[in-house]
Amino acid sequence: MRMRQSGGPRLEETPRASPTPPRLLVSSAALLWGLQFAFLNPALALLLVALYDATPADVGWVLAVYNAGGFVAALLVPAYADRMNNYLRPLLVCAGLTLVLAGVLAGTTSLPVAVVGLIALGGPAGVGVSLLFAHLKHSGAPRADVMKTRAVVSVAWVAGPPLATLIMGTLGNRAILLALAAVAVLNIATTAAMIRRKPQTVSDPTGPSTPDDDGPPLSRAGLAAVVLAFIALQATNSAAVSVMGLFVTGRLGLDVLWAGIALGVSAALEIPALLVIGRLSARFSSRALITSGCLAGIAYYAAMAFVADPVGLIALQILNAWFFAIVAGVGLTLFQQIIPRPGLASGLYMNTRRVGAIVSGPIIALGSMTALGYQGVFAACAALAVVALAAIALTRTAKAAVPDPEAVHSVPA
């Protein structure tokens, strides 16, 4: 659209963002990128031991440097895509790097070579999901479509680990690398199809934007508060998942199978929850939905500190599913609203999960040292979720200064 400066000449029209790719193409890409992570990440420790004779200590430091590389890549690669105003071509490169990584891991028996491959290739390759969501935001996809796409990624995470286990159990450990290569080839094909479908003429993501449904942009302090709040929320989820097996066997006296059932029920319920949230996003602001998710999380963790039977354990997973669906789906769209660069927004959000996983360690250690034992971990998670909710609520008063509309040169169409 065109706007005039006060008393000035008419300015050039801002390029329109290119249309969102067909729904089936986007869903296919989301499923494939989700499968890439679901195939490699859960099986990586096993591969290090089985293929490269890694010791437990080796597994620890390799996973640490691999995740550190992924953290850095999740910031640098999307930021580069922001500067290029193009997310599909970097996405294509990420798919190619995945294919090369599978070849390197399959073709070597040396642990150092595998580690170099994981850092140099695996870190950038793992940014694919961030770039896909950045492209959706950049091309003007509504929040409901982003939620649906996130639900497809969740489907991949539900189906991926069991499928990877089946492949490795029937065809051998290296077979999962062949499956990873096949997924990479399909990722290349779907990304190339999206590139061929339209030219990459897009609006400048760094330029002025219209206020979203949650009000003016946040100040730096407000943005920092949101990031820290989501790190806390991600940490509670990571801690609860990590301690579930010990809680079920030690506190409830049940077979460890019940931990798997509980986590499986929660993961399965997360998918319809994301679809429902996508519909609700047209009526409610991101902060309102996040508030509902935080309240569900607080209720879940508080109730888990007192649950005493398998029926209660399974029933409470409804709250857990809603909580994490809000964190995973609405959290992503909130970051895209408050950070003007789509790539940086998606990459920074994805990194809150990585940092949250690190923070979950002290939560488990400190919570389990209380008189409540493993119940104390859930109590600590409830308290941390309360703090996160308060931090997000306070950001309503941490708005950045909004420029005078008369001084704005142009806005995206």
C-alpha positions in Angstrom: 0.0 0.0 0.0 1.0 3.6 -0.5 1.5 6.3 2.2 2.7 9.9 2.1 5.1 11.6 4.4 3.5 14.7 5.9 4.0 17.3 3.2 6.3 15.1 1.2 6.2 13.3 -2.2 4.5 10.0 -2.7 6.8 7.1 -1.9 7.5 3.9 -3.8 5.2 1.0 -3.1 6.6 -1.6 -0.7 6.9 -5.0 -2.4 4.2 -7.4 -1.3 5.2 -10.6 0.4 4.9 -13.7 -1.8 1.9 -15.9 -1.3 1.9 -18.8 1.1 2.7 -22.1 -0.6 -0.1 -24.7 -1.0 -1.2 -26.3 2.2 -0.3 -29.8 1.1 3.2 -28.7 0.2 3.7 -26.9 3.5 2.4 -29.9 5.5 4.6 -32.3 3.6 7.7 -30.1 4.4 6.7 -29.9 8.0 6.3 -33.6 8.3 9.6 -34.3 6.6 11.6 -31.8 8.7 9.9 -33.2 11.8 10.9 -36.7 10.8 14.5 -35.6 10.3 14.8 -34.5 13.9 12.7 -37.4 15.2 15.0 -39.9 13.4 18.4 -38.5 14.3 18.1 -36.8 17.8 16.7 -39.7 19.8 18.9 -42.3 18.1 22.1 -40.2 18.2 23.5 -41.5 21.5 22.9 -45.1 20.4 24.6 -44.5 17.1 27.7 -42.9 18.8 28.1 -46.1 20.9 27.2 -48.6 18.3 29.1 -47.2 15.3 32.0 -45.3 16.8 32.6 -47.1 20.1 31.9 -44.0 22.2 32.1 -44.3 25.9 29.4 -42.8 28.2 31.7 -39.8 28.8 32.2 -39.4 25.0 28.4 -39.4 24.5 28.1 -36.7 27.0 30.6 -34.2 25.5 29.6 -35.0 21.9 26.0 -34.3 22.6 27.0 -31.1 24.4 29.1 -29.7 21.5 26.5 -30.8 19.0 23.8 -29.0 20.8 26.0 -26.0 21.3 26.7 -25.9 17.5 22.9 -26.2 16.9 22.3 -23.3 19.3 24.7 -21.0 17.4 23.4 -22.1 14.0 19.8 -21.5 15.0 20.8 -17.8 15.5 23.2 -17.2 12.6 21.5 -19.0 9.8 18.0 -17.5 10.2 19.6 -14.1 10.7 21.4 -14.5 7.4 18.1 -15.5 5.8 16.6 -12.3 7.3 19.3 -10.2 5.6 18.8 -12.0 2.3 15.0 -11.6 2.5 14.8 -15.2 1.4 14.1 -18.3 3.6 13.6 -21.1 1.0 17.1 -21.1 -0.5 18.7 -21.4 2.9 16.2 -24.1 3.6 17.3 -26.0 0.5 20.9 -25.7 1.7 19.9 -27.2 5.1 18.3 -30.1 3.3 21.4 -30.7 1.3 23.6 -30.5 4.4 21.4 -33.2 6.0 22.1 -35.5 3.0 25.8 -34.9 3.3 25.7 -35.5 7.1 24.0 -38.8 6.6 26.7 -39.8 4.1 29.5 -38.7 6.4 28.1 -40.6 9.4 27.5 -43.7 7.3 30.9 -43.6 5.7 33.2 -43.3 8.7 34.0 -45.3 11.8 36.0 -42.4 13.4 34.4 -40.6 16.3 36.3 -37.3 15.7 35.2 -37.3 12.0 31.6 -37.9 13.2 31.8 -35.1 15.7 33.1 -32.7 13.1 30.3 -33.7 10.8 27.7 -33.2 13.5 29.0 -29.7 14.3 29.8 -28.4 10.8 26.8 -30.1 9.0 24.3 -31.2 11.7 24.1 -27.8 13.4 23.1 -25.8 10.2 21.0 -28.7 8.9 19.0 -28.6 12.1 17.7 -25.1 11.4 15.3 -26.3 8.8 12.1 -26.1 10.9 13.0 -22.5 12.0 13.4 -21.5 8.4 10.1 -23.1 7.4 8.2 -21.2 10.1 10.1 -18.0 9.2 9.0 -18.4 5.6 5.4 -18.9 6.7 5.5 -15.7 8.7 7.3 -13.8 5.9 4.7 -14.9 3.3 1.8 -13.7 5.4 0.4 -17.1 6.7 -2.2 -16.5 9.4 -1.6 -17.8 12.9 -4.1 -20.7 12.4 -2.0 -22.0 9.5 1.2 -21.8 11.7 -0.6 -23.8 14.4 -1.7 -26.5 11.9 1.9 -26.7 10.6 3.2 -27.0 14.1 0.7 -29.8 14.7 2.1 -31.7 11.7 5.6 -31.4 13.2 4.1 -32.9 16.4 2.8 -35.8 14.4 6.3 -36.5 13.1 7.6 -36.5 16.7 4.9 -38.9 17.8 5.6 -41.3 14.9 9.3 -40.7 14.3 11.0 -42.3 17.4 9.1 -45.6 17.2 9.6 -45.8 13.5 13.4 -45.1 13.9 13.5 -47.8 16.6 11.8 -50.2 14.2 14.2 -49.5 11.4 17.2 -49.9 13.6 15.9 -53.1 15.2 15.0 -54.8 11.9 17.6 -53.5 9.5 20.5 -52.5 11.8 21.8 -49.3 13.3 23.2 -47.8 10.1 19.8 -48.2 8.4 18.6 -45.1 10.2 21.2 -43.1 8.3 19.8 -44.4 5.0 16.3 -43.3 6.2 17.7 -39.9 7.2 19.2 -39.6 3.7 15.9 -40.5 2.1 14.1 -37.8 4.2 16.8 -35.3 3.1 16.1 -36.1 -0.6 12.4 -35.6 -0.1 13.1 -32.3 1.8 15.2 -31.1 -1.2 12.3 -32.0 -3.5 9.6 -30.2 -1.5 11.7 -27.1 -1.0 12.6 -27.0 -4.7 8.9 -27.2 -5.5 8.2 -24.2 -3.2 11.0 -22.2 -4.8 9.8 -23.0 -8.3 6.2 -22.1 -7.4 6.9 -18.4 -7.0 9.5 -15.7 -7.2 11.1 -14.6 -3.9 9.9 -11.0 -4.0 9.2 -10.1 -0.4 8.8 -7.2 1.9 11.7 -6.1 4.1 11.3 -7.9 7.4 13.3 -5.1 9.2 11.0 -2.4 8.0 8.1 -0.9 9.9 5.1 -3.1 10.6 1.6 -2.7 11.7 0.9 -3.4 15.4 -0.3 -7.0 16.0 -3.3 -8.0 18.1 -1.1 -7.8 21.2 -0.3 -4.1 20.9 2.8 -2.1 20.1 6.3 -3.7 19.9 8.0 -4.6 23.2 10.9 -2.8 24.7 14.2 -4.7 25.0 13.4 -5.3 28.7 10.0 -6.7 27.7 11.5 -8.9 25.0 14.1 -10.2 27.4 11.3 -11.0 29.9 9.4 -13.0 27.3 12.5 -15.0 26.3 13.4 -15.8 29.9 9.7 -16.7 30.6 9.7 -19.2 27.8 13.1 -20.6 28.8 11.4 -21.3 32.2 8.4 -22.8 30.6 10.5 -25.1 28.4 12.6 -26.0 31.4 9.6 -27.2 33.3 8.4 -29.4 30.5 11.9 -30.9 30.0 12.3 -31.5 33.7 8.9 -33.2 34.0 9.5 -35.4 31.0 13.0 -36.4 32.3 11.8 -37.3 35.7 8.6 -39.0 34.7 10.0 -42.6 34.7 11.6 -42.1 38.2 8.4 -40.5 39.5 6.2 -43.3 38.3 8.4 -46.1 39.6 9.6 -44.4 42.8 6.5 -42.4 43.9 3.6 -44.3 42.5 5.1 -47.8 42.6 4.0 -48.6 39.1 5.8 -50.2 36.2 7.9 -47.8 34.1 5.5 -48.6 31.2 3.1 -46.2 32.8 5.5 -43.4 32.2 5.6 -44.2 28.5 1.8 -44.4 28.4 1.5 -41.0 30.2 4.0 -39.3 27.9 2.4 -40.9 24.8 -1.1 -39.8 25.8 0.2 -36.2 26.3 2.0 -36.2 22.9 -1.1 -37.6 21.1 -3.4 -35.0 22.7 -1.0 -32.2 21.8 -2.0 -32.6 18.1 -5.7 -31.9 18.4 -4.9 -29.2 21.0 -2.8 -27.3 18.5 -5.7 -27.5 15.9 -8.1 -26.1 18.5 -5.7 -23.4 19.5 -5.4 -22.5 15.8 -9.1 -21.8 15.7 -9.1 -19.9 19.0 -6.2 -17.7 17.8 -8.6 -15.9 15.5 -10.7 -14.8 18.5 -8.1 -14.4 21.3 -4.7 -12.7 21.6 -1.5 -14.6 22.0 -1.1 -13.4 25.5 -4.6 -14.5 26.5 -3.9 -18.0 25.1 -0.5 -18.2 26.8 -2.2 -17.2 30.0 -4.5 -20.2 29.7 -1.6 -22.5 28.9 0.4 -21.3 31.9 -2.6 -21.8 34.2 -3.0 -25.3 32.8 0.7 -26.0 33.4 0.5 -24.7 37.0 -2.5 -26.9 37.6 -0.8 -29.9 36.1 2.4 -29.6 38.0 0.7 -28.8 41.3 -1.7 -31.8 40.8 1.2 -34.1 39.9 2.8 -33.4 43.3 -0.2 -35.1 44.9 -1.3 -37.7 42.3 -1.4 -41.2 43.7 -2.7 -43.6 41.1 -2.5 -44.3 37.3 -6.0 -43.0 36.6 -5.1 -39.6 37.9 -1.7 -39.7 36.1 -3.3 -40.3 32.7 -6.2 -37.8 33.3 -3.8 -35.0 34.1 -2.1 -35.4 30.8 -5.0 -33.4 29.3 -3.7 -30.3 31.2 -0.1 -31.2 30.2 -1.1 -31.4 26.5 -2.8 -28.1 26.5 0.1 -26.5 28.4 2.8 -27.7 26.0 0.6 -27.1 22.9 0.3 -23.4 24.0 4.1 -23.2 24.6 4.9 -24.8 21.3 2.4 -23.2 19.0 1.4 -19.9 20.5 4.9 -19.3 21.8 6.3 -19.5 18.3 3.7 -17.1 16.9 4.2 -14.6 19.8 8.0 -14.5 19.1 7.1 -13.8 15.4 4.9 -11.0 16.5 7.3 -9.2 18.9 10.5 -9.7 16.9 10.3 -8.1 13.4 12.8 -10.5 11.7 11.0 -13.8 11.0 14.2 -15.8 10.9 15.6 -14.4 14.1 12.2 -14.8 15.8 11.9 -18.5 14.9 15.5 -19.3 15.7 15.4 -17.5 19.1 12.2 -19.4 20.0 13.7 -22.7 19.0 16.7 -22.0 21.2 14.5 -21.4 24.3 13.9 -25.2 24.2 17.6 -25.9 24.1 18.4 -23.6 27.0 15.4 -24.9 28.9 16.7 -28.4 28.6 19.9 -27.2 30.2 18.0 -25.4 33.0 15.9 -28.5 33.7 19.0 -30.2 35.2 19.2 -27.9 38.3 15.4 -28.0 38.6 15.5 -31.8 38.9 18.5 -31.7 41.3 17.1 -29.1 43.6 13.5 -30.3 43.5 14.3 -33.9 44.2 16.5 -32.9 47.2 13.4 -31.6 49.1 11.4 -33.7 51.5 8.9 -34.3 48.7 11.4 -36.2 46.6 10.5 -36.4 42.9 7.1 -34.8 43.8 9.3 -31.8 44.7 10.4 -31.5 41.0 6.8 -31.0 40.0 6.2 -28.5 42.8 9.3 -26.6 41.6 7.9 -26.6 38.1 4.6 -25.2 39.3 6.4 -22.4 41.0 8.5 -21.6 38.0 5.4 -21.6 35.7 3.9 -19.0 38.1 7.0 -16.8 37.7 6.9 -17.2 33.9 3.2 -16.2 33.8 3.9 -13.2 35.9 6.8 -12.1 33.7 4.7 -12.4 30.5 1.8 -10.5 32.2 4.2 -7.6 33.2 5.3 -7.2 29.5 2.0 -5.5 28.8 3.6 -2.4 30.5 7.0 -2.8 28.8 6.1 -1.5 25.3 8.6 0.2 23.1 8.0 3.7 21.9 5.7 3.7 18.9 6.9 6.1 16.1 4.6 8.9 14.9 2.5 7.5 12.0 3.1 10.7 10.1 6.9 9.9 10.2 6.5 6.3 8.9 7.7 6.0 5.4 5.7 2.9 4.4 4.1 -0.2 5.8 4.0 -3.7 4.4 1.0 -4.3 2.2 
